[in-house]
């Protein structure tokens, strides 16, 4: 049960959205870890709010440019529910998604002919 930055930023982003929708203020939230059934209280201090807003700006820039960052494989990937979609060992290994898709389509078309 460790406060990983990504978890904290995601929780804070959810709080910022609720603050905007409800026109209110949320000072803290909590992360619940199902494996050990423990709860971690998270205070939405100015530093965390700034990091969250910076992450949101960077995501907006990626969306505007139409780019997707490469996946980075590490040991926590094995427990991730998005592993099959992300494919960090395949796509994140410096391979272009466009090139992979082209090769896959070529293989499919080649098999169909």
PyMOL commands that place a pseudoatom at each C-alpha (Angstrom):
pseudoatom trace, name=CA, resn=UNK, resi=1, chain=A, elem=C, hetatm=0, pos=[0.000, 0.000, 0.000]
pseudoatom trace, name=CA, resn=UNK, resi=2, chain=A, elem=C, hetatm=0, pos=[2.058, 2.860, -1.287]
pseudoatom trace, name=CA, resn=UNK, resi=3, chain=A, elem=C, hetatm=0, pos=[0.883, 6.227, -2.544]
pseudoatom trace, name=CA, resn=UNK, resi=4, chain=A, elem=C, hetatm=0, pos=[1.861, 5.956, -6.225]
pseudoatom trace, name=CA, resn=UNK, resi=5, chain=A, elem=C, hetatm=0, pos=[1.805, 9.340, -7.957]
pseudoatom trace, name=CA, resn=UNK, resi=6, chain=A, elem=C, hetatm=0, pos=[-0.538, 8.116, -10.707]
pseudoatom trace, name=CA, resn=UNK, resi=7, chain=A, elem=C, hetatm=0, pos=[-3.118, 6.946, -8.183]
pseudoatom trace, name=CA, resn=UNK, resi=8, chain=A, elem=C, hetatm=0, pos=[-2.942, 10.212, -6.271]
pseudoatom trace, name=CA, resn=UNK, resi=9, chain=A, elem=C, hetatm=0, pos=[-3.225, 12.318, -9.427]
pseudoatom trace, name=CA, resn=UNK, resi=10, chain=A, elem=C, hetatm=0, pos=[-6.180, 10.301, -10.725]
pseudoatom trace, name=CA, resn=UNK, resi=11, chain=A, elem=C, hetatm=0, pos=[-8.018, 10.645, -7.424]
pseudoatom trace, name=CA, resn=UNK, resi=12, chain=A, elem=C, hetatm=0, pos=[-7.271, 14.365, -7.287]
pseudoatom trace, name=CA, resn=UNK, resi=13, chain=A, elem=C, hetatm=0, pos=[-8.486, 14.779, -10.889]
pseudoatom trace, name=CA, resn=UNK, resi=14, chain=A, elem=C, hetatm=0, pos=[-11.776, 13.160, -9.930]
pseudoatom trace, name=CA, resn=UNK, resi=15, chain=A, elem=C, hetatm=0, pos=[-12.062, 15.564, -6.986]
pseudoatom trace, name=CA, resn=UNK, resi=16, chain=A, elem=C, hetatm=0, pos=[-11.328, 18.563, -9.220]
pseudoatom trace, name=CA, resn=UNK, resi=17, chain=A, elem=C, hetatm=0, pos=[-14.071, 17.454, -11.624]
pseudoatom trace, name=CA, resn=UNK, resi=18, chain=A, elem=C, hetatm=0, pos=[-16.540, 17.090, -8.752]
pseudoatom trace, name=CA, resn=UNK, resi=19, chain=A, elem=C, hetatm=0, pos=[-15.556, 20.500, -7.383]
pseudoatom trace, name=CA, resn=UNK, resi=20, chain=A, elem=C, hetatm=0, pos=[-16.269, 22.064, -10.756]
pseudoatom trace, name=CA, resn=UNK, resi=21, chain=A, elem=C, hetatm=0, pos=[-19.552, 20.192, -11.287]
pseudoatom trace, name=CA, resn=UNK, resi=22, chain=A, elem=C, hetatm=0, pos=[-20.863, 20.822, -7.776]
pseudoatom trace, name=CA, resn=UNK, resi=23, chain=A, elem=C, hetatm=0, pos=[-19.323, 24.269, -7.317]
pseudoatom trace, name=CA, resn=UNK, resi=24, chain=A, elem=C, hetatm=0, pos=[-17.759, 23.158, -4.049]
pseudoatom trace, name=CA, resn=UNK, resi=25, chain=A, elem=C, hetatm=0, pos=[-14.509, 22.238, -2.393]
pseudoatom trace, name=CA, resn=UNK, resi=26, chain=A, elem=C, hetatm=0, pos=[-13.142, 18.781, -1.636]
pseudoatom trace, name=CA, resn=UNK, resi=27, chain=A, elem=C, hetatm=0, pos=[-10.207, 18.680, 0.773]
pseudoatom trace, name=CA, resn=UNK, resi=28, chain=A, elem=C, hetatm=0, pos=[-9.464, 14.962, 0.792]
pseudoatom trace, name=CA, resn=UNK, resi=29, chain=A, elem=C, hetatm=0, pos=[-10.322, 11.570, -0.608]
pseudoatom trace, name=CA, resn=UNK, resi=30, chain=A, elem=C, hetatm=0, pos=[-9.248, 7.979, -0.098]
pseudoatom trace, name=CA, resn=UNK, resi=31, chain=A, elem=C, hetatm=0, pos=[-7.774, 5.108, -2.075]
pseudoatom trace, name=CA, resn=UNK, resi=32, chain=A, elem=C, hetatm=0, pos=[-8.963, 1.627, -1.190]
pseudoatom trace, name=CA, resn=UNK, resi=33, chain=A, elem=C, hetatm=0, pos=[-6.638, -1.291, -1.837]
pseudoatom trace, name=CA, resn=UNK, resi=34, chain=A, elem=C, hetatm=0, pos=[-8.663, -4.474, -2.267]
pseudoatom trace, name=CA, resn=UNK, resi=35, chain=A, elem=C, hetatm=0, pos=[-5.749, -6.886, -1.868]
pseudoatom trace, name=CA, resn=UNK, resi=36, chain=A, elem=C, hetatm=0, pos=[-5.054, -5.986, 1.733]
pseudoatom trace, name=CA, resn=UNK, resi=37, chain=A, elem=C, hetatm=0, pos=[-8.393, -4.233, 2.339]
pseudoatom trace, name=CA, resn=UNK, resi=38, chain=A, elem=C, hetatm=0, pos=[-6.652, -1.064, 3.501]
pseudoatom trace, name=CA, resn=UNK, resi=39, chain=A, elem=C, hetatm=0, pos=[-7.580, 2.537, 2.930]
pseudoatom trace, name=CA, resn=UNK, resi=40, chain=A, elem=C, hetatm=0, pos=[-5.168, 5.383, 2.288]
pseudoatom trace, name=CA, resn=UNK, resi=41, chain=A, elem=C, hetatm=0, pos=[-6.397, 8.893, 3.028]
pseudoatom trace, name=CA, resn=UNK, resi=42, chain=A, elem=C, hetatm=0, pos=[-5.216, 11.486, 0.505]
pseudoatom trace, name=CA, resn=UNK, resi=43, chain=A, elem=C, hetatm=0, pos=[-5.190, 15.221, 1.194]
pseudoatom trace, name=CA, resn=UNK, resi=44, chain=A, elem=C, hetatm=0, pos=[-5.591, 17.378, -1.901]
pseudoatom trace, name=CA, resn=UNK, resi=45, chain=A, elem=C, hetatm=0, pos=[-2.909, 19.928, -1.077]
pseudoatom trace, name=CA, resn=UNK, resi=46, chain=A, elem=C, hetatm=0, pos=[-1.722, 22.631, -3.454]
pseudoatom trace, name=CA, resn=UNK, resi=47, chain=A, elem=C, hetatm=0, pos=[1.243, 20.575, -4.678]
pseudoatom trace, name=CA, resn=UNK, resi=48, chain=A, elem=C, hetatm=0, pos=[-0.968, 17.613, -5.662]
pseudoatom trace, name=CA, resn=UNK, resi=49, chain=A, elem=C, hetatm=0, pos=[-3.503, 19.929, -7.294]
pseudoatom trace, name=CA, resn=UNK, resi=50, chain=A, elem=C, hetatm=0, pos=[-0.741, 21.578, -9.351]
pseudoatom trace, name=CA, resn=UNK, resi=51, chain=A, elem=C, hetatm=0, pos=[0.647, 18.204, -10.478]
pseudoatom trace, name=CA, resn=UNK, resi=52, chain=A, elem=C, hetatm=0, pos=[-2.855, 17.095, -11.429]
pseudoatom trace, name=CA, resn=UNK, resi=53, chain=A, elem=C, hetatm=0, pos=[-3.545, 20.242, -13.428]
pseudoatom trace, name=CA, resn=UNK, resi=54, chain=A, elem=C, hetatm=0, pos=[-0.185, 19.871, -15.194]
pseudoatom trace, name=CA, resn=UNK, resi=55, chain=A, elem=C, hetatm=0, pos=[-1.003, 16.261, -16.085]
pseudoatom trace, name=CA, resn=UNK, resi=56, chain=A, elem=C, hetatm=0, pos=[-4.366, 17.410, -17.480]
pseudoatom trace, name=CA, resn=UNK, resi=57, chain=A, elem=C, hetatm=0, pos=[-2.661, 20.069, -19.607]
pseudoatom trace, name=CA, resn=UNK, resi=58, chain=A, elem=C, hetatm=0, pos=[-0.224, 17.481, -20.972]
pseudoatom trace, name=CA, resn=UNK, resi=59, chain=A, elem=C, hetatm=0, pos=[-3.096, 15.117, -21.825]
pseudoatom trace, name=CA, resn=UNK, resi=60, chain=A, elem=C, hetatm=0, pos=[-4.910, 17.914, -23.642]
pseudoatom trace, name=CA, resn=UNK, resi=61, chain=A, elem=C, hetatm=0, pos=[-1.744, 18.645, -25.646]
pseudoatom trace, name=CA, resn=UNK, resi=62, chain=A, elem=C, hetatm=0, pos=[-1.449, 14.965, -26.604]
pseudoatom trace, name=CA, resn=UNK, resi=63, chain=A, elem=C, hetatm=0, pos=[-5.090, 14.916, -27.700]
pseudoatom trace, name=CA, resn=UNK, resi=64, chain=A, elem=C, hetatm=0, pos=[-4.665, 18.075, -29.788]
pseudoatom trace, name=CA, resn=UNK, resi=65, chain=A, elem=C, hetatm=0, pos=[-1.568, 16.617, -31.482]
pseudoatom trace, name=CA, resn=UNK, resi=66, chain=A, elem=C, hetatm=0, pos=[-3.260, 13.246, -31.925]
pseudoatom trace, name=CA, resn=UNK, resi=67, chain=A, elem=C, hetatm=0, pos=[-0.345, 11.367, -30.383]
pseudoatom trace, name=CA, resn=UNK, resi=68, chain=A, elem=C, hetatm=0, pos=[-0.198, 8.537, -27.903]
pseudoatom trace, name=CA, resn=UNK, resi=69, chain=A, elem=C, hetatm=0, pos=[2.859, 8.148, -25.676]
pseudoatom trace, name=CA, resn=UNK, resi=70, chain=A, elem=C, hetatm=0, pos=[4.676, 4.826, -25.805]
pseudoatom trace, name=CA, resn=UNK, resi=71, chain=A, elem=C, hetatm=0, pos=[3.834, 2.373, -23.070]
pseudoatom trace, name=CA, resn=UNK, resi=72, chain=A, elem=C, hetatm=0, pos=[6.596, 1.753, -20.560]
pseudoatom trace, name=CA, resn=UNK, resi=73, chain=A, elem=C, hetatm=0, pos=[6.718, -1.793, -19.191]
pseudoatom trace, name=CA, resn=UNK, resi=74, chain=A, elem=C, hetatm=0, pos=[7.469, -2.353, -15.517]
pseudoatom trace, name=CA, resn=UNK, resi=75, chain=A, elem=C, hetatm=0, pos=[6.563, -4.973, -12.912]
pseudoatom trace, name=CA, resn=UNK, resi=76, chain=A, elem=C, hetatm=0, pos=[3.232, -3.403, -11.966]
pseudoatom trace, name=CA, resn=UNK, resi=77, chain=A, elem=C, hetatm=0, pos=[2.000, -3.950, -15.555]
pseudoatom trace, name=CA, resn=UNK, resi=78, chain=A, elem=C, hetatm=0, pos=[1.325, -7.628, -14.790]
pseudoatom trace, name=CA, resn=UNK, resi=79, chain=A, elem=C, hetatm=0, pos=[-1.487, -6.655, -12.383]
pseudoatom trace, name=CA, resn=UNK, resi=80, chain=A, elem=C, hetatm=0, pos=[-3.026, -3.981, -14.626]
pseudoatom trace, name=CA, resn=UNK, resi=81, chain=A, elem=C, hetatm=0, pos=[-6.532, -4.516, -16.000]
pseudoatom trace, name=CA, resn=UNK, resi=82, chain=A, elem=C, hetatm=0, pos=[-5.534, -2.708, -19.218]
pseudoatom trace, name=CA, resn=UNK, resi=83, chain=A, elem=C, hetatm=0, pos=[-2.481, -4.880, -19.955]
pseudoatom trace, name=CA, resn=UNK, resi=84, chain=A, elem=C, hetatm=0, pos=[-4.020, -6.537, -23.036]
pseudoatom trace, name=CA, resn=UNK, resi=85, chain=A, elem=C, hetatm=0, pos=[-5.017, -3.176, -24.513]
pseudoatom trace, name=CA, resn=UNK, resi=86, chain=A, elem=C, hetatm=0, pos=[-1.791, -1.384, -23.653]
pseudoatom trace, name=CA, resn=UNK, resi=87, chain=A, elem=C, hetatm=0, pos=[0.593, -4.182, -24.696]
pseudoatom trace, name=CA, resn=UNK, resi=88, chain=A, elem=C, hetatm=0, pos=[3.630, -2.554, -23.069]
pseudoatom trace, name=CA, resn=UNK, resi=89, chain=A, elem=C, hetatm=0, pos=[6.019, -5.344, -24.117]
pseudoatom trace, name=CA, resn=UNK, resi=90, chain=A, elem=C, hetatm=0, pos=[4.921, -5.223, -27.750]
pseudoatom trace, name=CA, resn=UNK, resi=91, chain=A, elem=C, hetatm=0, pos=[4.032, -1.640, -28.544]
pseudoatom trace, name=CA, resn=UNK, resi=92, chain=A, elem=C, hetatm=0, pos=[6.119, -0.007, -25.833]
pseudoatom trace, name=CA, resn=UNK, resi=93, chain=A, elem=C, hetatm=0, pos=[9.335, -1.553, -27.077]
pseudoatom trace, name=CA, resn=UNK, resi=94, chain=A, elem=C, hetatm=0, pos=[9.934, 1.247, -29.561]
pseudoatom trace, name=CA, resn=UNK, resi=95, chain=A, elem=C, hetatm=0, pos=[7.723, -0.247, -32.245]
pseudoatom trace, name=CA, resn=UNK, resi=96, chain=A, elem=C, hetatm=0, pos=[5.343, 2.035, -34.087]
pseudoatom trace, name=CA, resn=UNK, resi=97, chain=A, elem=C, hetatm=0, pos=[1.652, 1.211, -33.619]
pseudoatom trace, name=CA, resn=UNK, resi=98, chain=A, elem=C, hetatm=0, pos=[1.090, 2.277, -37.224]
pseudoatom trace, name=CA, resn=UNK, resi=99, chain=A, elem=C, hetatm=0, pos=[3.798, -0.104, -38.437]
pseudoatom trace, name=CA, resn=UNK, resi=100, chain=A, elem=C, hetatm=0, pos=[2.440, -2.953, -36.282]
pseudoatom trace, name=CA, resn=UNK, resi=101, chain=A, elem=C, hetatm=0, pos=[-1.088, -2.402, -37.613]
pseudoatom trace, name=CA, resn=UNK, resi=102, chain=A, elem=C, hetatm=0, pos=[0.178, -2.302, -41.206]
pseudoatom trace, name=CA, resn=UNK, resi=103, chain=A, elem=C, hetatm=0, pos=[2.105, -5.541, -40.751]
pseudoatom trace, name=CA, resn=UNK, resi=104, chain=A, elem=C, hetatm=0, pos=[-0.873, -7.211, -39.090]
pseudoatom trace, name=CA, resn=UNK, resi=105, chain=A, elem=C, hetatm=0, pos=[-3.213, -6.130, -41.882]
pseudoatom trace, name=CA, resn=UNK, resi=106, chain=A, elem=C, hetatm=0, pos=[-0.728, -7.311, -44.496]
pseudoatom trace, name=CA, resn=UNK, resi=107, chain=A, elem=C, hetatm=0, pos=[-0.625, -10.709, -42.788]
pseudoatom trace, name=CA, resn=UNK, resi=108, chain=A, elem=C, hetatm=0, pos=[-4.425, -10.938, -42.696]
pseudoatom trace, name=CA, resn=UNK, resi=109, chain=A, elem=C, hetatm=0, pos=[-4.784, -9.887, -46.341]
pseudoatom trace, name=CA, resn=UNK, resi=110, chain=A, elem=C, hetatm=0, pos=[-2.024, -12.316, -47.337]
pseudoatom trace, name=CA, resn=UNK, resi=111, chain=A, elem=C, hetatm=0, pos=[-3.813, -15.190, -45.584]
pseudoatom trace, name=CA, resn=UNK, resi=112, chain=A, elem=C, hetatm=0, pos=[-7.145, -14.308, -47.235]
pseudoatom trace, name=CA, resn=UNK, resi=113, chain=A, elem=C, hetatm=0, pos=[-5.723, -14.400, -50.773]
for i in range(1, 113): cmd.bond("trace and resi %d" % i, "trace and resi %d" % (i + 1))
show_as sticks, trace
zoom trace
